[in-house]
Amino acid sequence: MVDFTAIEKKWQQRWYDEKLYEATLDDGDEPFFIHFAYPGISGFLHVGHMRGFAYADMIARYKRMTGHAVCYPAGFHASGLPAVSLAKKVARNDEAMLTYLRSNGCPEDVIERLGDPAAVIRYFSEIYVDDYWKRFGFLIDYSRLMTTVSEGYKRFITWQFHKLRDAGLLTRKPHFAPFCPGCGPVAVDRSETDISEGGDAEINEFTVIRFRMDDLVLPAATLRPETIYGVTNMWVHPDITYVIASVDDERWVLSEQGYRKLASQLGENVQQVDTIQGSELVGRTCRVPLVDREVPVLPAPFADPAVATGIVMSVPAHAPYDYVALRQAAPDIEPVVIIEVEGYDIPARDAVEEMGIERQDEHDKLEMATQQVYKAEFHKGRLNERCDDYAGIPVSEIKDAVKDELLERGHAAIMREFSKPVVCRCGERVVIKRVPDQWFIRYSDEELTRMSTDHVATMNIHPPEYREELPGVLEWFDDRACIRKGDWLGTPFPFKEGWTIEPISDSTLYPAYYVVSKYVNDGTLEPEELTLAFFDYIFLGKGEPASETWEQVRQDFLAWYPVDINLGGKEHKTVHFPVFIMNHVAVMQPEHWPRGIFVNWWITQQSGEKISKSKGGAVPIPDAAERYGVDTMRLYYAHIGSPYVDIEWDGDLAYSYRQRLKRLWELHQRLLELDGPPAGIDGWLRATVNRHVGTAREAMENYELRRAANVIFYDLYNAVQWYRKRGGANREVIRQVLHQWIRLMAPFTPHLAEEMWDSIGRDGFVSTAAFPSPGDIDEAALEAEQLVRDTLADVEEILEVTGIDASDIHIYTAPAWKWQVAEMAMALADDGELSMGDLMGRVMQDPEIKRHGDAVPKYAKTVIEDVRRGATYHLVDEKEALDGARDFLEEQLDASVHVHAADDEQAPDPGGKKRHAIPGRPAIYAE
């Protein structure tokens, strides 16, 4: 019984004792620099995270085995809020957080310390290294570990921002930024560095229309201000208390949440002065601006106080939700149609009735109806005569005309709102706040965009589709707010006291710091030495070195940089990778701009959502490593699907990979016991292995990890099994094959490969051995054995279909004249001249072929069709191959096997089958 855990611990200890992970570069070595997007310090990681990490290690191991000097560093992104949020929850004894920590094995004495963000970073940094990266056998250069809140790194980021300012790429202007009431500004993007929910939310700009009610204003937010002409009533929640706020000397009625959002955007211009119950507004009327019409206020328990202002204007002719609500609340009010759409009378009513919607809680149907109506109105609708000067204008062309008029006439204001709820890691709902004097990195700069786009065309990007997407992403990329004020960790902004550089902006040039971090970690450099002049010299070659250490670090940078592969999840496609490129282009010299990007997709839950600690479904890494085995998990990631598709986590499938490795080990053990004589099948195995080596190497060069894993762990396994089935047992050949096969396995399942390497008596580590190169491939041996396999399969199929219990099987190999026709057809195809006329013109010149009369054109037609479909014909002595395998065929078929040449006129032909024999497909008769 193979003990995977013992094998893992044994070889990891030896690797780390020998420091195989340390990047060293000798004269003549070709460097290869790979890193993955460093994880944020936000708690325990899970099996989803390990996918990308494992890919990076596989690639790094492969490159090391192909003679490259590999620099494979890693670090921890501790900037921003995650560590702070975790610490705050621990400090206030948040029960959910304490349960989470305990369920992941965090000791009580450690939990007591985690109320301090610095302790959070220290603890989880150790967990990531010891329980995740080293546990999976990653040969990361652990001498280069760093965090983004270390003093040395902060000095590096300070230098970066000086360079951006020198390049004219920093600017100041007002900004509407995501803001957590508890933590301050947060970043909202798909990486969800600062937030636990809503990373894909967009910021919508609402038009807040002032509906006047005596001395009050009922402000209703809408994305379609042109529909004001169809308003029939207002909705308010009767059971909540609304805030009356002073807004520009007017008294606005807002939900509590709406008040906070508006106050964050308008600042001191918004002050609470009173409150009012929603029920007090019901039954009163207000006036619709532009239309100058009085409409009633109706009760709406469905009016969500968390959405926009908490006041909703009702357009029942064009909003299915409003139509259904109005039909129940006030059926006597008639919808007002303002958009004419072919095929509709009253669009919302027609869609609701078509879908059979009766109630307001039929959300899925109502959403479908809403999308159907909005789509029809946008593409085919025109405003009608009720819309005054806008009558006749297509909805698709109205754009901001009505909004602009409402704003100019003082009937509206602008409010920004997320398209979906955004929740901070602390649990608070994120709002949008106006920052009057925000600093930005000018990613909109035309020259920077042009240079970055031009560089992308030179990069090695996987998948290739992403390289096609990137220019558009760069063109779209706008200025990005780069500083935040609040309870954040990170680098102080050097040009505005009290502000901190936000986490995306401090994680763009960071791979360069891995060159420096080694010298800081071993004490050769003190953080205080990392001045602006130091970084200018190291990264730009400006100035003079202050010491030999400076010169050594500079030479290391020149040797290792640029980055060959930056590997990260698909959440980084629209933010991290673009700014990674643009900051290198902005700051570094062209020869140090990045060479490659590798994007991996996610491990998802059964719901199809990305696995997340905050959303549940996160399988702990130590549990998975113990249950399945590290090499099992690595092979699972590599083989379960392409890196460029989402993979649903499946524990049962993961276990099946464990069984695969168990069978592989057992086969290995059996092979070592064999000591048979040479046999004809030996040449086939050598040729097959060489072919698979070539395929695997080509796949790895192109980072096609799944394709390589399939060849190594399935195709090669099946080939060796066939060799054994055919009676192969040659000790010398088996040892040669194992020598190649084990090295192929090493990037994927390094622990098992080391154990196998040791068992065949090889010195050193397989991890540092040369990845195999393909030797000569005996195509004739491959073709001959394929003929045997195909023929066996054909006979078995015939016996199964006919039900014959055969005692004698006659096999007829193709006659020479058919081989000649096939070869002539291939020659014509190579010259681009394959046609029936040309082929017949050639073959009928041969008297031997010509004497076969009508059979020739019939066969020629078949050959032409096959060649055009991609078939190839390689001359094989079919009779010799099948004669040589006769004992095997008789054993498999439990019958006497007779092999005849179809053009042997003396050969028996009891079933009249031999005339059907063609190259590669012998004729068969069973009796």
N, C-alpha and C positions, 0 to 999 in steps of 0.2 A: 504494500500500500504506500503510495507516494505521499509524503508529508510536505505539502507546498509551503506551509508557514515556516517550517524548519529550514527548508531550502532558501526561502527568501531572506531570513535573518542571517543565515550563514554567509551568503554572498554579499549582502549589503554591508555587513561588518567588514568583509575583506576589501570591498571597493572603497569604503570610507577610510579604512585604516591606510590604504595605499594612496588615498587622495586622487583617485582617478578623475574626479570631477574638476580639478583645478585646471584652468586654462593656461597652457604654456605654449609658447611659440618659438620654434627653433628656425634657424636660417633655412630657407627653402620651403618651409611649410606654407600651405595655402590656408589662410584664415577663413573661418566661417562663424559669424556672429548671429545668434538666434536668441530671442527672448519671447516670453509671453506677456500679455497685458497684466501687469501685477494686480493681485486681488486687493480689494478694499478690506480694511480691518473692520468687519461688521459682525463678527461672530463665527461660529463653526461653519466650515464649508461642507459641501455634500457631493454626492456622486456626479451631479451635473457639472460641477466645476472641473472635475478631474479629466473630462474629455479633452479639453484644449491643452491642459498641462501635459497629458500623456502624448498627444500628437507632437508637441514640442520636443519631448524627450526622445521619441522614436526618430524624429528627423535628426536631432543632435547626435544620437548614437550612430545612426547610419553615416552621417558625415564624418564622424570620428573614425569609423571603420573604412572609409574610402580615402584615408590619408590626410584629412583636413585637421588643422589645429582648431578646435572648437571652443568658442567662448559662449557659455550658456548660463547667464546670470539670472537672478530673480530678486525681487524686493517686495515691499509692502506699501500699499497706498493708504496711508493713515490720515491724509488730509480730510478736511471737511467735518461732517457731522456724525458719521457712523459710530466711531468710538465714543464720542461725547454722548450720543443718544443712549448707547448701551450702558455707559457708566451712570447716567442720570436715572435710568430705570432701576439699576441695581441699588443706587443710593436711596431711592424712595421705596425700596422693597416691592417693586412691581412683581406680583405673583406670577404672571405669565413669563416674565423674563427669568425669574429664579427657577421656575419649573423647566424652562428651556435649557438653562445652564446645567442643572442637575441631570436632566435626561440625557445630556451629552457627556456625562461623566466628569463635570467640573467639580473639583474638591471644594468642600465648604470653606476651608481656610483661604482658598483662592477667591471664591465668591466674595468673601469679606473685603478683599482688596480691590475688587473690580468697580468700586464706586469712583475710582480715579481713572480718567482716560489714559494716562500714561501706563497704568497697570494693565489696562485692557490691551493696549498695543503690545506690551512686552509679552503678556500671556499668549495672545493669539498668534503672535509672530513665532513663538516657540512651537505652538500647536501645528501651525502650517508647515514648519520645517520637519519636525520630528514625526508627527502623526500622519501627515499627508505626503509631502514631497519625498522625504527619505523612506517612508514606509512603502512608497510605490517604486523605489529604486531609481529616482530621478538623479541623473548625474549633473545636477545644477552646480554651478561654481559657488559653493557656499561661502567662500572667502570674500565674495563681493556683495553679500546681503546688505540691504539698506532699507530705511524707511523714509517716507517723504516729510517727516517732521524732525529728522535729525538735524543737528546744527550744520553739518557739512552740506546736506542737501538744500537747506534753506539758503545757504550762501550761493549755491549753484543756481537756484531759481532767481535769486536777486540779480545775479549776473545776467541771466536770460532776459529779464525785464529791462535791464539797462540796454541790452543790445536791441530789443524791440523798440525802445524809445529812440535810440540813436538812429534806427532805420525809419523813423517816422510812422511806426505802426501802433502807437498808443494814442488814444484820443479820449475826450470827455464830452458827455452829453446826457440829457435826461433819459431815464430808462424805466420801463415797467418790468419789475423783476419778481419771480416767485419768492414768496416770503412765508415763513412759518412763524406764527405768533410766539411760539416758545423758543425757537432756535435761531430765528433771524432768516436772512436770505438762504435759499437752497437752490441747487441745480436740478432741473427737471429734464431728464433725457432717458433714453432707453437703458442706459447702464444702471439707472436707479441707485447711484452712489449715495445720495442724500435722502432718498425717499423710499417708502415701502410699497407705494401703490401709485399708479398713474404716470409712469415714465413715458408713455406714448401720447400723453395729453397735449393738445395744441392750445394756443391762446387765441380765443375768438374775440373779435371786437364787436360788442353789442351797441346798438343805438338805443339809448334810454330815453323814451318819449315821455314828456310831461303831460299827464292827463290831470286837469285842474278840477278840484272839488272845493268850492268856496275858498278858504284860505289854505287849503292843503293841496299838495301835488301827489298824485299816484304815479310813480315812475315805473313804467313797464319796459323791460329790456327785450329787444328782438333782433334777430339776424336778417329779417326781411322788412325793413321800414316801409317799403312800398305797399305792404298789406294794411297799412293804417286806414286806407279807404274802405276796408271791409270789416272794421271793428264793430261788433254789436253789443259788447258788454265787457266788463272787467271781472277778473277772478281774484278773490282774496280768501285766505284760509280763516274761517270764522273762529277757530279755537286757539289761535296764537296771539301773543302780544306783539304788536308792531312798534317799532321805534319811530318817533317823530323827530327828525333831524333838521337842523338848520343847514341848508345848502345854498350858498350864494344868496342869502337873505330870503330864501323860500323855505316852507315847511314841508319836507318830503316824508312820506310814509314808507318805511322800509322794514323788512324782516331784520331780526337781530344780526343774522349772518350777512345780509345784504348791506346793512349799515357798516359793519366792520370792513367789508370788502371796499365799499365806496370810500370810507374814511382813509383806508390805506392808499387809495389812488389819488384822492383829492386833498389829503392832509388836513390842515387846520381849517379849510373851508367847510368841513363837515363836523358838526357838533350835535350831540343828542340834547334835545330840549324837553322831551316829553315821551309818553307812550300812549298807545290806543289799542283796544281790543279789535281784532278783525271783525267780530260780530257787530261792532258799532259802525262799521263802514258798509255792511250789507244793507241793501235796500235804498241806499242813496244813489245819486247819479254824479257823473263827471263829464267833462266836455272833451271831445276828441279834437286835437289841434289839426289844422289844415281843413278838415272836414267840417268843423264847427257843429258837431252833433252831440246831443246829450245821450249817454248810454248808462244803463244800470250797473251797479256793482252786485255781483252774485256770489254766494258762498261756494267755496271749492276746497274740500278737504284734501284734494289731490295737489293743491298748489304747494310745491316744495319750498319751504323758506330758505333752503340751502342753495337754491338755484337762482342766480342773478339777484334781483331785488326782492323776490318773494311776492311781487305783484305781477299779474299776468294779463295781457290783453288778449281778447278772444276774437278769432277770425274763423268762425265755424264753417264758412263756405269753402275754405281752403286749408283747414287744419283738422284732420280726422279726430284728433283728441278733443278739440273744442266742440266739434259737431256732436260727438257722442255725449259729452258732458252737458251741452246746452239742451239736447233732446230730453235729458232727464231732469235738468234743473228748471228750465223755462221753455217748454215746447212751443209757447206762443210767439217767441222771438224768431223771426225769419232770418236765415243767413243772407248776407249781402255778397253777391257775386261781383268780383272786380276783375277777374281774369277769365278771358274767353279761351277755352281749350277744345280743340276738335275732339269729339267723342264724349264730352262731358257736358252736363247741364249745370249741376252744382258739384264741383269736383270732389270735395270731401264726402258729401252725402253719397255720391255714386260709388266711390271706392269702399265706403263703409258697408253699404248695402250689398255690393258685389261679394265682399268677403264674409258677409253674415255676422258682422260685429254688433253685439248687443250691449256690452258692458265696458266700463272704463278700465277694468282690470285685465282685459284681453290685450296685454301689452305687446306680445309678439305680432299679433295681427295688426294692431294699431300702428306699430312701427313700420310694418310692410306697407300698409295703406298710406302712411305719411310719405315714405320714400317714393311710392308710385305716383302720388299726386304732385310732389315737389319736382320729380323728374319730368313728368308730362308738362307741368306749367313752365319749367325752365326752358325746355327744348321747343315747345310748341305754343306756349301761351302768350297772349297779348293783353295789356291793360285795356279795360273798356271805358266807356264814356263817364262812368262814375269817378274816374281818376283825374278829372279836370285836364290840365295841360299835358298830362302824361298819357292820355288816351291814345291807343294805337301803337305804343312802344312795346316791342317784344320784351318779355321778362328777362331774357338772356342779355339784353342790352341796357336795362335800366340802371344796373350797377349802383352807383352812389348818388344818383341824382336826387332822389327823395330824401335820403339821409342828409345830404348837403343843404337842402332847403330847410329841413327841420332844424339843423344846427344854426344856420344863418338867421333864422327867425326866432331863435331862442326857445324853440319847442323841444329841444333834445340835448343830450350830453352823450359822451362816450364812456363806456365801462368795459373793462377787459375781464374775461372769465375763462376758466379752463373748460375744455370740451368734455372733460370727465373729472371725477373727484381725484385730487392729488393729496396724498397723505404723507406727512413727514415720518421719519423713522421714530420720532418721539410719540407719534400717534395723533398729533394735531393736524387739522385740515389746512392745507397750504392755500394762501390767497395770492393776489398779485398786487404789489406795492410800487408806488412811484418813487424812484430814487432820482433826486434832482441833479446830482453831479456824479454820474457813474463813469468809471474808466472802462474802456473797451480796447480789445486788440482788433485792429482794422483788417479783418479777414476779407472785407469787401474790396480791398486795394486791387486795382485792375492788374498792375504789374505782378504783384505777388500771386494772384490767381492764374495769370497767364503762365508764369514760370513753373508754378506747381503743376498745372495741367500738362504742360510740355514734359515735365519730368515723369509724370505718371505713365506716359506712353513708353518710357524706357524701363519700367519696373517689372519685376517678376511677381505677379499678383495672382493669388488663387482664392476663389475660382476665377477664371478669365472673365466671367460675366461682371465681376465686381470692377475689374479694370475698365470695362466699358461704362459702368455706372459712375465711376469716380469723377470724371470731368464735369458731369452734370451736378454732382454733389458740391464740388468746389465752386462752380459757377453760382450755385444757389447760396453758398455759405456766406452769411452776413457777419457784421461786426459782433463780437461776443463780449458780454460783460465779464470782466476778468477779476473783479475783487468783490468781497462781501464783508459786511460788518455784522458781528454777532459772536456767538459762542462757538467759534470755529477753530479747528487746528490747521496749521499750515504756515506758509511763509508770510511775514509781514510785508505789505506792499510798500516798496521803498519811496514812493512819491506822494503818499497820503497817509498820515499817521492814523492809527487806530483801525485800519482796514487790512484784510487778509486776502491773499491770492486764492481764488476758488480752485476746486480740485481738478477740473478739466484743464485749466490754464497752467497748472503746475505739473502736468503729466504729458508733456509733448516731446521734450528733448531728453527725457530721463534716461534712455539707454546710454547716453554719453557718460552719465555719472557713474555707471558701473565700472568704467575704466579707473575712475578716481577712488571709488568706495573701497577697493581692496587696500589702498595705501592708508586710508583713514582707519579702516578696521584693524590693521595690524600695528597702528601707532606710528607709522613712518611719517604721516602727515597729521598735524593737528588741525581741527576745524578752523581755527583762527588764521591759519596760513592760506586758506582758500579765499583769496582776495579777488577783486575784479581783474587785477593784473595777472594773477595765477591762471584764471580761466581763459583770459585772452590769449595767454601763451599756449596753454594746453590744447585748446580747441581751434584757435585761429592762427597760431604761430606768430602772434604779435608780441613785440617786446623781447626782453632777454630773460633767460632762466635765472632765478634767484638761487638755485642749488642744483646739485646733481640729481636730486629726487625729481625736481621739476622736469629736467631733461628726460629722465627715465619715464615719467608719466606721459610726457609728450610723445615719446617713441612708441609707447604702448598704444596710445590713442591712434597714431598713424598706422600701426600694425593691425589693429582690430577693426577700426571703424571704416566704412559705415555698417549699419545693420543690414544683414542679408535677409532675415525674416523677422518680422514683428507679427506674432500670432495672437489672435484674440477672437472673442465671440462676435456674432453678427450684430449684437447690440452696439458695437463700436463702429459700424459701417458709416454712420452719418455724422459722428462727432469725433471720436478719438482718432481714428485713422486719418481723416482729413486734416485735423490740426497737427497731428504728428508730422505729416508731410509738409504742411505750410510753415510750421515753425523751423523745421530743418532748412527749408529753402530760404527763409527770412534771415536766419542767424548763421548757419554753417556754410562752409565753402562747398562748391558743387561736388567735389570728389567725396564729400562726406554725407551727401544726401542719401536717404534710405534706398536700398535695392529691392526689397520685397515685402509683401504682406500676405499672410495666410489667414483667411477668415473661416472659422468653424461655426457650425450651427449649434443648436441647443440639445440637451437632453430634456425631454418634456415629460409631463405627467399624462395620465390617460385622458385628461381633459384637453390635452393639446397645449396647455400653458407651460411656459418655462418653469422648471423646478425652482422653488424659491423658499427660503426659510420663512419669510413672512406669510407665504400663501400655503405652507404645509407641503407634505409629500417629499421632504428632503431626507433621503436615506443617509445616515451618518457614514463618513468614509471609513473609520476604523471597523464599524460593524460589517460593511460590505467587504473590506479587505479580509477580515477573518472568515466570513461566510463563504466567499467565492474564491479567494486567493488573488494576490496582486497581479500575477501574470494573466489570470483569467480576465480580470477587469481590463487590463491593457488590451488584450486580444478582443474583448467585447467592443471596446471603443473603436478599435481599428477596423473590425470586420462587420459589425452589425449594420453599417450603412455608410454611404459616402459622407465625408466630413461636411459636405455642403447641403445636407438635409437635416431637419430635426428628427431626432430619434426618441421614441417613447421608451421610457425606462421599463424594463421587463426583467424582474428578478429570476423568473423561470428560464428565460433565454440566457441570462448571465450564467446560470448554473450549467446550462448545456455546454457552454464554452469550457467550464471546469472539466466536464466529462470528456470533451475533445482533447484537452491537454493530458488528462489521465490516460486516455487511449494512446496518445502519442508517446507518452513515457513508457507504457507497457510494450508498444511496438519497438521502441528503442532498445529496451532490455532484451527482447527476443532476438533482435538483429545481432546483438553482441554475442549471442550464443551460437550463431551459425558459423559453420566452417566447411562449406561445400566446395565442390570442384567448379572450374569455369564452365560456362554454358552459353549457348547462343543468345539467350535473353540478356546477358550482361551488356552487350553493345547497345541494346535498346535502352536499358536503364541509364547508362552513361549519357547517351544522346538526349534522353528525356530530361534528366537532371540539368544538363547544360542548357537546354532550351528554357527550362523554368528559371534557371539562374538569370539568363538574359532578360526574361520577361520581368522578373522581380526587380532586377537592377534598374531597368528602364522605368518601371512604375515608381520606384523610390526617387529616382532623379526628377520625376515630374510630380512628386509628392502625392501620388495616387496610392494612398496607404491601404485602402480597402482592396484594391486590385493586387497589390503586393502580398497582403496577408492571405488573400484567397489562394494565390499560387503556392505560398509557402506552407500553409497549414491545411490545405485541402487538396490541391492538385498534386503536390509532391507526396503527400500522405497516400493518396489513391494510387500514385505511380508505384510506390514501394510495395503497397499491398498487392498490386497486379504482378509485380516482379516475384513476390513470394508465391502467389497463386500459380505462376508459370513454372515454379520449381527453382527459381533463382536462390542461391545460397552462397555465392562466392564471397569469402571473407574479405579479400582485397578490395573488391568492388564496393561491398557494403561499407567498409571503412572510408573509402574515398567519398562515397555519397554522404555519409554522416558528417564528414569533415566539411563538406559544402553546406549541407542542410542546416546544421547547427548554427553556422555563421549567419545564414539567412534569417533564422529565428531571432537572433540576438537583439535587434532593435525593438522587437515586439514583446518577447517573453524572455527577458535577459536572465532571470534567475534560473529558470528551467534550462536555458541554453548553457549557462555556466556549469550546471550539474552534469549535463550531458557531455560537455567539452572535457570536463574532468574525468568522466567515466571512460572516454576513449583514449585517455592517456596524454592529452595535449597539455603543454606547458602554458603558464600565464593565464590571462583572462581572454575569453572569447570576445569580451567587450572591447578589447584593444586589438583583436586580430583583424586581418583584412577581410572586408566584405568580398565574397567570391565574385570572380569574373567568369563569364561563360567560356568554356573550351570549345573545341571543334564539335560540330553537331553532325552526326552520321544520319543524313536524311533518309538514306536507303533503309537503315535499320528501323527508323521511325515508321516509314511507309509500310515496310514488311509486317511489323507488329500490328499496325493499325488494320491491315488487311486481315490478320488473324482475328482480332477483336471483332471487327465488323462482320466477318464471316460467321463466327460463333453466334453473334447476336441474331444474324439472319436465319441461321438454322434453328435456333431456339424459338424464334418467332413462328417459323413455318410449322414446327412440331406443335406449338401451342395452338395455333389457329386450326390446323387440320386434325389434331387429336391423334396423330399417328404415333404408335409406339415402335419407333424405328429400330431395326437391327443393323441396317446398312445405310450409309449416307454417302452419296456421290457428289463430289465438288468438281466443277469444271472451270478452269482458269481461262481468261480471255485469249483468243487466237492472236497471232502476231499481226495480222492485217488490221485488226481493230486498234491495236496500239499505234500502228503507223498513221491511221486516220486521225486519231486523237492528237498525236504529236504534230502533224501538219496543221491541224486546226489551231493549236496553241501558237505555232510559229506565225501563222497568218494574223492571228489576233494581236500578237506583239507588234506586227508591222501595220496594224490598223486596216487590214485588208480582208478580214474574215467575212465571207459570204458563201452561200451555197454554190454559186457558180464558180468562184475561185477555188474552193475546196475540191469540188468534184473535178474541176479541170486538172488539178494536180494529182489527186489520188488515182484517177482512172488511167493515168499514164503508166502506172505500175501494173504489169500483166498479172502478177500474183493477186493484187487487190481486185483487179477488173474481173477475174474469173468468178468472183462471188456474186456477180450480177446484181439483182434487185435488192439484195441485202445491204449493198454499199450505200446508196442514197438514203435509205431509211435510217441507217446508223449515223451517217454524216449529219442528217438533220438533228438527231438527238444530241450529238456532240456539240454542234453549233449552239443549240439552246443552253446546254450545260455550261459551256465556256463563257457565254454572254452573261450567265448568272454568277460567274466568278469561279467556276470549277477549274481545277488544275489536274494535270495528269503527270505523274512521275513514274518513269519506267521502273518496275519492280519485277523480279523473277518470282511471280506469284506461286508457281508450282513448287519452287524450292522452299519458299516461306511456309506454305501450308503443309508440305511434306515434313518440314522440320518441326512443325507443331502438331503432327498427327497424334502422337501419344497424348498430348494435352487435350486435344479436341475429343479424342475417344473417351478419355476419363470424364470430361465435362458432359458429354452427350450420352455416355453409356451405350455406345454403338460403334460398329466398325466404320472407319472413315477411309474413303478411297478418293485420292486426288488425281484428276486427269487434266491434261491439256486439251482444250476444246478443239484445237486443230490436229489432234492425234486421231487419225481416221480409224485406228484400231481400238480406240477407247470405247467401252460399252456405253450405250446411251439408252437404257431401258425406258426412260420417261421422255425422251426427245427433248432434253433440257439444254444440252450443251450449246446449241445455237444462240441461246440467250445470254451467254457469258460476255461480259464487257469489262474493260479495264477497271480495276478497283471493285468490281462487283461480280464475283464468280457466280455461275449458275449452280443450283442445288437440286438434288433429287433424293428423297428419302423413301425407303421401303422397309 
